[in-house]
């Protein structure tokens, strides 16, 4: 995942927690279906991968755009992958225009 992703997630969760105790690390992790120590590792940028399903759950918990969190974590959604496979030339054409 990485330190930048973890910092972003922690900052967002802690900002929400200031107004609502339901955003404690334990409560968020429980609603996501993971152990709080695992979410803590993610927030600290330690090696701990979240599946697409868990990132989507985290996005919902934090009120964040799921595609944004997937991209920030270095992943792409299954929908985006399918779009790329359907029209690979569209996605590679943009890269060659920027060079």
Secondary structure, DSSP 4 states (H G I P E B T S, - for coil): --HHHHHHHHHHHHHHHHH-GGGSHHHHHHHHTS-HHHHHHHHHT-S----HHHHHHHHHHHT--HHHHHHHTT---HHHHHHHHH-HHHHHHHHHHT-
